[in-house]
Amino acid sequence: MSTYNAIRYNVDYANVGSLKLLSTQTASASASISFTTGIDSTYDEYWFILNNIHPATDNTTFGFNGSIDSGSNYNVTKTTTFFRATHEENNTSSALEYQTGKDIAQGTGDQQLAQSLSADNDGNVSGILKLYNPSSTTYVKHFITQMNETHGGDISINTFVAGYFNTTSAVDAVRFQMSSGNIDDGTIQLFGVKQ
């Protein structure tokens, strides 16, 4: 919320959008990174900040999923949308496109956040995932993401994903992983957002 809106709606600006760091996880040849604690009714909004997530395997995708049983299963039904902007280093091509093959319609698999990642040193992804009101037992759980990745084709790819976990059960855990191979390096921080 901007300062203007805080004043306009008579909100205590000192408490608008304050972030509380809840946990940090660092990958080191990790099969996945899971957050199984800290996602509860304390906050209505949670942010996952991803920094330099690097794959161990060439040409892999990176994604996430949610759990309603504290991480025993990551298979929550979701509906999503996926679009991206791309630009090559050598300036030969660029695009803005909706990609129907990367969205999900009432599926339970991982939602893709980055694609065709390279295991070389300039292949990584950074970005943010925002999860809204995950502890609600009345409504579905919305999320939005924005990621930027580089991969073996020397392309900057800015991806945007939005959707919802179609469940009235509380989502209490989130897992990030590659489609194949380990997460070689990188950190993910979980924040609660104080309204």
MDAnalysis code that builds the backbone (N, CA, C; Angstrom):
import MDAnalysis as mda
import numpy as np

u = mda.Universe.empty(585, n_residues=195, atom_resindex=np.repeat(np.arange(195), 3), trajectory=True)
u.add_TopologyAttr("name", ["N", "CA", "C"] * 195)
u.add_TopologyAttr("resid", np.arange(1, 196))
u.add_TopologyAttr("resname", ["MET", "SER", "THR", "TYR", "ASN", "ALA", "ILE", "ARG", "TYR", "ASN", "VAL", "ASP", "TYR", "ALA", "ASN", "VAL", "GLY", "SER", "LEU", "LYS", "LEU", "LEU", "SER", "THR", "GLN", "THR", "ALA", "SER", "ALA", "SER", "ALA", "SER", "ILE", "SER", "PHE", "THR", "THR", "GLY", "ILE", "ASP", "SER", "THR", "TYR", "ASP", "GLU", "TYR", "TRP", "PHE", "ILE", "LEU", "ASN", "ASN", "ILE", "HIS", "PRO", "ALA", "THR", "ASP", "ASN", "THR", "THR", "PHE", "GLY", "PHE", "ASN", "GLY", "SER", "ILE", "ASP", "SER", "GLY", "SER", "ASN", "TYR", "ASN", "VAL", "THR", "LYS", "THR", "THR", "THR", "PHE", "PHE", "ARG", "ALA", "THR", "HIS", "GLU", "GLU", "ASN", "ASN", "THR", "SER", "SER", "ALA", "LEU", "GLU", "TYR", "GLN", "THR", "GLY", "LYS", "ASP", "ILE", "ALA", "GLN", "GLY", "THR", "GLY", "ASP", "GLN", "GLN", "LEU", "ALA", "GLN", "SER", "LEU", "SER", "ALA", "ASP", "ASN", "ASP", "GLY", "ASN", "VAL", "SER", "GLY", "ILE", "LEU", "LYS", "LEU", "TYR", "ASN", "PRO", "SER", "SER", "THR", "THR", "TYR", "VAL", "LYS", "HIS", "PHE", "ILE", "THR", "GLN", "MET", "ASN", "GLU", "THR", "HIS", "GLY", "GLY", "ASP", "ILE", "SER", "ILE", "ASN", "THR", "PHE", "VAL", "ALA", "GLY", "TYR", "PHE", "ASN", "THR", "THR", "SER", "ALA", "VAL", "ASP", "ALA", "VAL", "ARG", "PHE", "GLN", "MET", "SER", "SER", "GLY", "ASN", "ILE", "ASP", "ASP", "GLY", "THR", "ILE", "GLN", "LEU", "PHE", "GLY", "VAL", "LYS", "GLN"])
u.atoms.positions = np.array([
    [0.851, -1.174, 0.000],
    [0.000, 0.000, 0.000],
    [0.896, 1.236, 0.000],
    [0.593, 2.196, -0.843],
    [1.392, 3.418, -0.901],
    [1.114, 4.302, 0.305],
    [2.036, 5.258, 0.541],
    [1.825, 6.224, 1.619],
    [0.522, 6.975, 1.389],
    [0.256, 7.333, 0.132],
    [-0.962, 8.062, -0.186],
    [-2.206, 7.278, 0.244],
    [-2.259, 5.976, -0.124],
    [-3.427, 5.184, 0.237],
    [-3.525, 4.977, 1.737],
    [-2.386, 4.854, 2.413],
    [-2.407, 4.689, 3.867],
    [-3.016, 5.914, 4.533],
    [-2.647, 7.098, 4.050],
    [-3.203, 8.331, 4.606],
    [-4.678, 8.453, 4.225],
    [-4.970, 8.178, 2.968],
    [-6.341, 8.313, 2.470],
    [-7.310, 7.432, 3.248],
    [-6.888, 6.225, 3.586],
    [-7.779, 5.297, 4.278],
    [-7.519, 5.242, 5.776],
    [-6.776, 6.245, 6.280],
    [-6.531, 6.391, 7.712],
    [-5.942, 5.110, 8.319],
    [-4.879, 4.594, 7.660],
    [-4.208, 3.380, 8.118],
    [-2.913, 3.768, 8.819],
    [-2.562, 3.057, 9.884],
    [-1.288, 3.267, 10.564],
    [-0.171, 2.832, 9.623],
    [0.477, 3.783, 8.963],
    [1.456, 3.464, 7.913],
    [2.643, 2.682, 8.449],
    [2.987, 2.837, 9.713],
    [4.132, 2.119, 10.269],
    [3.911, 0.612, 10.257],
    [2.676, 0.170, 10.198],
    [2.380, -1.259, 10.232],
    [1.873, -1.812, 8.902],
    [1.894, -1.018, 7.857],
    [1.391, -1.470, 6.572],
    [2.455, -2.303, 5.872],
    [2.122, -3.542, 5.550],
    [3.011, -4.373, 4.748],
    [4.309, -4.738, 5.417],
    [4.380, -4.744, 6.743],
    [5.613, -5.116, 7.421],
    [5.897, -6.595, 7.205],
    [7.162, -6.922, 6.886],
    [7.558, -8.299, 6.644],
    [8.240, -8.867, 7.877],
    [7.875, -10.072, 8.241],
    [8.488, -10.779, 9.357],
    [9.158, -12.041, 8.808],
    [10.494, -12.088, 8.889],
    [11.214, -13.268, 8.424],
    [10.910, -14.434, 9.356],
    [10.390, -15.522, 8.771],
    [10.013, -16.694, 9.560],
    [11.050, -17.807, 9.456],
    [11.628, -17.986, 8.288],
    [12.668, -19.008, 8.130],
    [13.411, -18.812, 6.817],
    [14.632, -19.343, 6.787],
    [15.476, -19.322, 5.589],
    [16.008, -20.722, 5.367],
    [15.933, -21.192, 4.137],
    [16.500, -22.494, 3.793],
    [17.459, -22.328, 2.626],
    [18.605, -22.980, 2.752],
    [19.639, -22.925, 1.727],
    [19.816, -24.303, 1.121],
    [19.753, -24.377, -0.200],
    [19.925, -25.649, -0.899],
    [21.399, -25.973, -1.049],
    [21.724, -27.246, -0.943],
    [23.059, -27.762, -1.229],
    [22.874, -29.188, -1.717],
    [22.743, -29.334, -3.040],
    [22.425, -30.632, -3.640],
    [21.176, -31.226, -2.985],
    [20.136, -30.409, -2.870],
    [18.901, -30.789, -2.174],
    [17.858, -31.287, -3.168],
    [17.201, -32.394, -2.831],
    [16.143, -32.910, -3.694],
    [14.979, -31.934, -3.770],
    [14.717, -31.230, -2.671],
    [13.632, -30.241, -2.630],
    [13.867, -29.319, -1.446],
    [13.115, -28.230, -1.422],
    [13.076, -27.341, -0.265],
    [11.621, -27.250, 0.158],
    [11.344, -27.677, 1.404],
    [9.974, -27.696, 1.909],
    [9.846, -26.820, 3.139],
    [8.740, -26.110, 3.212],
    [8.388, -25.314, 4.389],
    [7.179, -25.986, 5.030],
    [7.404, -26.681, 6.142],
    [6.350, -27.452, 6.801],
    [5.910, -26.831, 8.126],
    [6.554, -25.746, 8.520],
    [6.131, -25.001, 9.706],
    [6.107, -23.518, 9.357],
    [5.357, -22.750, 10.115],
    [5.322, -21.302, 9.925],
    [4.195, -20.809, 9.058],
    [3.542, -21.699, 8.306],
    [2.410, -21.297, 7.463],
    [1.141, -21.657, 8.226],
    [0.560, -20.658, 8.857],
    [-0.601, -20.900, 9.723],
    [-1.479, -19.654, 9.737],
    [-2.314, -19.508, 10.743],
    [-3.260, -18.390, 10.792],
    [-2.644, -17.107, 11.360],
    [-1.354, -17.119, 11.655],
    [-0.711, -15.923, 12.212],
    [-0.777, -14.753, 11.236],
    [-0.587, -15.039, 9.951],
    [-0.603, -14.002, 8.920],
    [-1.613, -14.382, 7.842],
    [-2.163, -13.372, 7.190],
    [-3.079, -13.603, 6.070],
    [-2.343, -13.723, 4.744],
    [-1.070, -13.323, 4.719],
    [-0.294, -13.343, 3.480],
    [1.126, -13.799, 3.802],
    [1.652, -14.663, 2.939],
    [3.013, -15.176, 3.089],
    [3.775, -14.968, 1.786],
    [5.033, -14.557, 1.910],
    [5.910, -14.382, 0.754],
    [7.058, -15.359, 0.835],
    [7.375, -15.983, -0.305],
    [8.576, -16.788, -0.455],
    [9.498, -16.030, -1.406],
    [10.667, -15.636, -0.920],
    [11.654, -14.927, -1.736],
    [12.730, -15.924, -2.151],
    [12.901, -16.114, -3.454],
    [13.837, -17.094, -3.995],
    [15.037, -16.367, -4.584],
    [16.238, -16.791, -4.206],
    [17.465, -16.153, -4.680],
    [18.415, -17.176, -5.286],
    [18.708, -16.993, -6.579],
    [19.711, -17.786, -7.307],
    [19.516, -19.291, -7.132],
    [18.313, -19.760, -7.434],
    [18.038, -21.192, -7.403],
    [18.676, -21.821, -8.641],
    [19.644, -22.698, -8.400],
    [20.477, -23.251, -9.478],
    [20.295, -24.764, -9.548],
    [20.026, -25.307, -10.736],
    [19.811, -26.751, -10.850],
    [21.125, -27.521, -10.981],
    [21.074, -28.770, -10.575],
    [22.217, -29.661, -10.787],
    [22.150, -30.323, -12.155],
    [20.968, -30.305, -12.780],
    [20.730, -31.018, -14.032],
    [20.359, -30.039, -15.138],
    [20.901, -30.254, -16.326],
    [20.578, -29.421, -17.488],
    [19.141, -29.627, -17.947],
    [18.575, -28.570, -18.491],
    [17.279, -28.602, -19.167],
    [16.165, -29.146, -18.264],
    [16.115, -28.635, -17.052],
    [15.082, -29.054, -16.111],
    [14.156, -27.890, -15.806],
    [13.004, -28.183, -15.253],
    [12.067, -27.141, -14.845],
    [12.019, -27.069, -13.322],
    [11.553, -25.940, -12.829],
    [11.479, -25.685, -11.395],
    [10.046, -25.328, -11.055],
    [9.509, -25.935, -9.995],
    [8.129, -25.662, -9.655],
    [7.837, -25.816, -8.179],
    [6.553, -25.688, -7.832],
    [6.139, -25.777, -6.438],
    [4.777, -26.442, -6.332],
    [4.458, -26.867, -5.095],
    [3.150, -27.430, -4.815],
    [2.817, -27.177, -3.353],
    [1.577, -27.363, -2.997],
    [1.129, -27.159, -1.628],
    [0.658, -28.449, -0.991],
    [0.504, -28.394, 0.328],
    [0.065, -29.548, 1.108],
    [-1.001, -29.104, 2.102],
    [-1.942, -30.006, 2.371],
    [-2.958, -29.748, 3.401],
    [-2.780, -30.694, 4.591],
    [-1.669, -31.457, 4.590],
    [-1.423, -32.411, 5.678],
    [0.008, -32.298, 6.206],
    [0.460, -31.048, 6.356],
    [1.771, -30.733, 6.943],
    [2.946, -31.336, 6.184],
    [2.769, -31.560, 4.888],
    [3.866, -32.028, 4.060],
    [3.919, -33.517, 3.836],
    [2.936, -34.256, 4.293],
    [2.903, -35.693, 3.994],
    [2.657, -35.934, 2.511],
    [1.837, -35.078, 1.897],
    [1.561, -35.153, 0.459],
    [1.556, -33.738, -0.116],
    [2.096, -33.597, -1.310],
    [2.066, -32.317, -2.032],
    [1.291, -32.548, -3.326],
    [-0.022, -32.398, -3.233],
    [-0.880, -32.735, -4.373],
    [-2.203, -31.980, -4.322],
    [-2.152, -30.721, -3.931],
    [-3.393, -29.942, -3.819],
    [-3.894, -29.579, -5.219],
    [-5.175, -29.759, -5.461],
    [-5.785, -29.390, -6.739],
    [-5.660, -27.895, -6.951],
    [-5.261, -27.513, -8.169],
    [-5.078, -26.095, -8.455],
    [-5.475, -25.767, -9.890],
    [-5.849, -24.520, -10.114],
    [-6.066, -23.971, -11.449],
    [-5.199, -22.740, -11.577],
    [-4.444, -22.656, -12.683],
    [-3.423, -21.610, -12.820],
    [-3.375, -21.054, -14.237],
    [-2.640, -19.967, -14.366],
    [-2.346, -19.374, -15.665],
    [-0.875, -19.011, -15.710],
    [-0.275, -19.035, -16.901],
    [1.175, -18.856, -17.055],
    [1.447, -18.008, -18.294],
    [2.154, -16.888, -18.114],
    [2.645, -16.154, -19.287],
    [4.051, -15.657, -19.028],
    [4.745, -15.277, -20.089],
    [6.146, -14.902, -19.946],
    [6.565, -13.874, -20.986],
    [7.615, -13.133, -20.640],
    [8.303, -12.239, -21.570],
    [9.728, -12.735, -21.698],
    [10.257, -12.773, -22.927],
    [11.611, -13.277, -23.164],
    [12.418, -12.291, -23.996],
    [13.746, -12.317, -23.799],
    [14.656, -11.484, -24.591],
    [16.026, -12.137, -24.611],
    [16.558, -12.359, -25.803],
    [17.867, -12.992, -25.942],
    [18.987, -11.975, -25.759],
    [20.132, -12.466, -25.252],
    [21.296, -11.598, -25.033],
    [21.753, -10.922, -26.313],
    [21.721, -11.647, -27.428],
    [22.215, -11.084, -28.690],
    [21.170, -10.239, -29.416],
    [20.025, -10.025, -28.758],
    [18.969, -9.141, -29.274],
    [18.329, -9.650, -30.563],
    [18.423, -10.960, -30.825],
    [17.841, -11.484, -32.065],
    [16.360, -11.780, -31.950],
    [15.869, -11.995, -30.737],
    [14.440, -12.265, -30.622],
    [13.941, -11.904, -29.231],
    [12.659, -11.621, -29.172],
    [11.968, -11.366, -27.911],
    [10.501, -11.734, -28.119],
    [9.805, -11.968, -27.007],
    [8.406, -12.367, -27.136],
    [7.659, -12.095, -25.839],
    [6.357, -11.936, -25.963],
    [5.438, -11.887, -24.833],
    [4.335, -12.875, -25.167],
    [4.173, -13.927, -24.333],
    [3.275, -14.998, -24.735],
    [2.618, -15.694, -23.556],
    [1.368, -16.067, -23.770],
    [0.655, -16.946, -22.853],
    [0.972, -18.376, -23.265],
    [1.312, -19.228, -22.295],
    [1.697, -20.593, -22.621],
    [0.721, -21.576, -21.983],
    [-0.186, -22.089, -22.809],
    [-1.231, -22.966, -22.313],
    [-0.681, -24.288, -21.793],
    [0.471, -24.725, -22.295],
    [1.036, -25.991, -21.864],
    [1.636, -25.965, -20.477],
    [1.735, -24.789, -19.886],
    [2.355, -24.664, -18.564],
    [1.353, -24.269, -17.479],
    [0.105, -24.055, -17.867],
    [-0.901, -23.797, -16.843],
    [-1.552, -25.118, -16.427],
    [-2.349, -25.063, -15.385],
    [-2.984, -26.257, -14.845],
    [-4.479, -25.985, -14.720],
    [-5.297, -26.949, -15.127],
    [-6.751, -26.858, -14.981],
    [-7.210, -27.993, -14.087],
    [-7.371, -27.700, -12.809],
    [-7.832, -28.673, -11.824],
    [-6.914, -29.898, -11.752],
    [-5.598, -29.633, -11.760],
    [-4.618, -30.698, -11.634],
    [-3.932, -30.658, -10.284],
    [-3.213, -31.718, -9.965],
    [-2.556, -31.826, -8.663],
    [-1.035, -31.817, -8.758],
    [-0.479, -31.752, -9.967],
    [0.969, -31.768, -10.132],
    [1.603, -30.443, -9.741],
    [2.947, -30.426, -9.742],
    [3.684, -29.197, -9.438],
    [3.385, -28.124, -10.479],
    [3.240, -26.879, -10.021],
    [3.115, -25.746, -10.929],
    [4.499, -25.291, -11.345],
    [4.739, -25.274, -12.639],
    [6.019, -24.841, -13.174],
    [6.212, -23.342, -12.961],
    [7.412, -22.962, -12.499],
    [7.772, -21.557, -12.318],
    [8.864, -21.118, -13.276],
    [9.741, -22.038, -13.662],
    [10.848, -21.749, -14.577],
    [11.106, -22.996, -15.402],
    [11.604, -22.785, -16.608],
    [11.738, -23.892, -17.546],
    [13.113, -23.915, -18.181],
    [13.490, -25.067, -18.672],
    [14.733, -25.245, -19.455],
    [15.948, -24.652, -18.760],
    [16.001, -24.795, -17.440],
    [17.136, -24.250, -16.700],
    [18.410, -24.999, -17.042],
    [19.495, -24.270, -17.080],
    [20.794, -24.841, -17.398],
    [21.614, -25.023, -16.135],
    [22.436, -26.064, -16.118],
    [23.306, -26.317, -14.972],
    [24.590, -25.500, -15.027],
    [24.809, -24.723, -16.107],
    [26.014, -23.887, -16.130],
    [25.819, -22.677, -15.216],
    [26.880, -21.899, -15.008],
    [26.865, -20.883, -13.954],
    [25.905, -19.722, -14.194],
    [25.450, -19.520, -15.428],
    [24.475, -18.437, -15.626],
    [23.049, -18.977, -15.709],
    [22.854, -20.221, -15.312],
    [21.513, -20.799, -15.309],
    [20.934, -20.815, -13.908],
    [20.047, -19.899, -13.614],
    [19.390, -19.887, -12.307],
    [18.087, -19.095, -12.390],
    [17.347, -19.113, -11.282],
    [16.075, -18.392, -11.232],
    [15.950, -17.701, -9.881],
    [15.395, -16.499, -9.894],
    [15.104, -15.744, -8.675],
    [13.714, -15.141, -8.818],
    [13.058, -14.905, -7.680],
    [11.737, -14.300, -7.766],
    [10.970, -14.379, -6.471],
    [9.651, -14.248, -6.595],
    [8.786, -14.187, -5.420],
    [7.491, -14.956, -5.677],
    [7.038, -15.660, -4.645],
    [5.734, -16.302, -4.626],
    [4.961, -15.712, -3.458],
    [3.744, -15.229, -3.714],
    [2.880, -14.693, -2.667],
    [1.679, -15.612, -2.524],
    [1.438, -16.056, -1.291],
    [0.337, -16.954, -0.969],
    [-0.610, -16.234, -0.014],
    [-1.900, -16.221, -0.361],
    [-2.874, -15.437, 0.382],
    [-3.806, -16.320, 1.218],
    [-3.933, -15.961, 2.483],
    [-4.879, -16.560, 3.420],
    [-4.885, -18.095, 3.373],
    [-3.710, -18.708, 3.535],
    [-3.639, -20.168, 3.389],
    [-4.381, -20.938, 4.466],
    [-4.684, -20.315, 5.615],
    [-5.340, -21.037, 6.703],
    [-6.860, -20.984, 6.635],
    [-7.399, -20.312, 5.640],
    [-8.848, -20.241, 5.512],
    [-9.440, -21.632, 5.340],
    [-10.513, -21.891, 6.040],
    [-11.259, -23.128, 5.830],
    [-12.605, -22.839, 5.164],
    [-12.712, -21.641, 4.589],
    [-13.923, -21.243, 3.876],
    [-13.668, -21.053, 2.381],
    [-12.519, -20.455, 2.038],
    [-12.264, -20.056, 0.659],
    [-11.077, -20.792, 0.054],
    [-10.971, -20.730, -1.285],
    [-9.787, -21.228, -1.973],
    [-8.606, -20.331, -1.629],
    [-7.382, -20.779, -1.935],
    [-6.152, -20.055, -1.566],
    [-5.473, -19.527, -2.824],
    [-5.487, -18.218, -3.018],
    [-4.891, -17.608, -4.197],
    [-3.377, -17.454, -4.035],
    [-2.671, -17.468, -5.166],
    [-1.234, -17.182, -5.171],
    [-0.860, -16.505, -6.483],
    [0.204, -15.726, -6.428],
    [0.799, -15.126, -7.623],
    [2.313, -15.258, -7.510],
    [2.978, -15.373, -8.647],
    [4.438, -15.442, -8.668],
    [4.994, -14.584, -9.790],
    [6.201, -14.106, -9.586],
    [6.977, -13.492, -10.655],
    [8.407, -13.973, -10.501],
    [8.934, -14.590, -11.547],
    [10.289, -15.131, -11.546],
    [11.065, -14.580, -12.732],
    [12.376, -14.495, -12.573],
    [13.233, -14.221, -13.720],
    [14.306, -15.288, -13.765],
    [14.497, -15.847, -14.944],
    [15.465, -16.924, -15.103],
    [16.386, -16.660, -16.287],
    [17.548, -17.260, -16.208],
    [18.447, -17.351, -17.361],
    [18.720, -18.831, -17.570],
    [18.897, -19.201, -18.821],
    [19.220, -20.604, -19.069],
    [20.202, -20.719, -20.214],
    [20.453, -21.961, -20.627],
    [21.533, -22.248, -21.570],
    [21.457, -21.504, -22.884],
    [20.264, -21.042, -23.256],
    [20.140, -20.298, -24.494],
    [20.482, -18.829, -24.356],
    [21.031, -18.418, -23.202],
    [21.390, -17.022, -22.942],
    [20.199, -16.098, -23.154],
    [19.116, -16.437, -22.506],
    [17.865, -15.698, -22.618],
    [17.391, -15.301, -21.222],
    [16.921, -14.069, -21.099],
    [16.222, -13.653, -19.892],
    [14.743, -13.980, -20.079],
    [14.184, -14.726, -19.139],
    [12.772, -15.106, -19.210],
    [12.091, -14.660, -17.926],
    [11.149, -13.735, -18.057],
    [10.384, -13.226, -16.929],
    [9.028, -13.924, -16.945],
    [8.780, -14.808, -15.949],
    [7.548, -15.591, -15.943],
    [6.580, -15.087, -14.877],
    [5.300, -15.170, -15.202],
    [4.229, -14.746, -14.313],
    [3.227, -15.902, -14.199],
    [2.990, -16.332, -12.979],
    [2.035, -17.405, -12.725],
    [1.041, -16.900, -11.687],
    [-0.219, -17.215, -11.884],
    [-1.249, -16.910, -10.894],
    [-2.236, -18.056, -10.873],
    [-2.869, -18.233, -9.729],
    [-3.856, -19.294, -9.640],
    [-4.375, -19.445, -8.231],
    [-4.990, -20.600, -7.987],
    [-5.509, -20.856, -6.644],
    [-5.470, -22.349, -6.359],
    [-5.195, -22.662, -5.075],
    [-5.389, -24.018, -4.582],
    [-6.880, -24.184, -4.351],
    [-7.496, -25.098, -5.066],
    [-8.946, -25.248, -5.011],
    [-9.330, -26.197, -3.875],
    [-9.162, -25.695, -2.660],
    [-9.496, -26.464, -1.473],
    [-9.977, -25.524, -0.381],
    [-10.888, -25.997, 0.448],
    [-11.278, -25.229, 1.631],
    [-10.537, -25.714, 2.867],
    [-9.631, -26.677, 2.696],
    [-8.740, -27.074, 3.787],
    [-7.584, -26.086, 3.864],
    [-7.009, -25.922, 5.031],
    [-5.867, -25.034, 5.199],
    [-4.660, -25.604, 4.469],
    [-3.974, -24.753, 3.706],
    [-2.683, -25.125, 3.101],
    [-1.613, -24.787, 4.130],
    [-0.907, -25.800, 4.616],
    [0.016, -25.592, 5.733],
    [1.467, -25.949, 5.424],
    [1.765, -26.277, 4.164],
    [3.144, -26.567, 3.765],
    [3.296, -26.306, 2.277],
    [4.515, -25.917, 1.864],
    [4.831, -25.644, 0.457],
    [6.178, -26.270, 0.141],
    [6.268, -26.918, -1.028],
    [7.513, -27.552, -1.468],
    [7.936, -27.011, -2.826],
    [9.240, -26.759, -2.969],
    [9.851, -26.361, -4.231],
    [10.795, -27.472, -4.674],
    [10.802, -27.772, -5.984],
    [11.728, -28.791, -6.475],
    [11.897, -28.686, -7.988],
    [12.965, -29.328, -8.488],
    [13.195, -29.449, -9.913],
    [12.404, -30.650, -10.443],
    [12.122, -30.638, -11.734],
    [11.433, -31.773, -12.339],
    [12.349, -32.984, -12.431],
    [13.660, -32.753, -12.470],
    [14.642, -33.833, -12.415],
    [15.917, -33.292, -11.789],
    [16.588, -34.120, -11.038],
    [17.827, -33.704, -10.391],
    [17.579, -32.839, -9.167],
    [18.667, -32.444, -8.538],
    [18.623, -31.682, -7.292],
    [18.624, -30.178, -7.523],
    [18.297, -29.451, -6.465],
    [18.563, -28.014, -6.410],
    [20.000, -27.887, -5.919],
    [20.885, -27.470, -6.784],
    [22.312, -27.444, -6.472],
    [22.667, -26.359, -5.463],
    [22.006, -25.200, -5.575],
    [22.357, -24.052, -4.753],
    [21.177, -23.091, -4.736],
    [21.217, -22.124, -3.802],
    [20.190, -21.096, -3.729],
    [19.530, -21.055, -2.370],
    [18.830, -19.957, -2.105],
    [18.129, -19.792, -0.839],
    [16.672, -19.408, -1.083],
    [15.818, -19.836, -0.174],
    [14.419, -19.420, -0.164],
    [14.089, -18.958, 1.244],
    [13.531, -17.749, 1.341],
    [13.131, -17.192, 2.633],
    [11.613, -17.102, 2.694],
    [11.058, -17.447, 3.846],
    [9.625, -17.340, 4.092],
    [9.349, -16.158, 4.992],
    [8.472, -15.264, 4.553],
    [8.083, -14.081, 5.320],
    [6.584, -14.107, 5.588],
    [6.184, -13.659, 6.757],
    [4.803, -13.338, 7.010],
    [4.603, -11.854, 6.786],
    [3.462, -11.467, 6.233],
    [3.184, -10.068, 5.927],
    [2.165, -9.545, 6.921],
    [2.585, -8.579, 7.723],
    [1.698, -7.967, 8.710],
    [0.905, -6.856, 8.046],
    [-0.412, -6.968, 8.094],
    [-1.275, -5.984, 7.426],
    [-1.482, -4.760, 8.294],
])
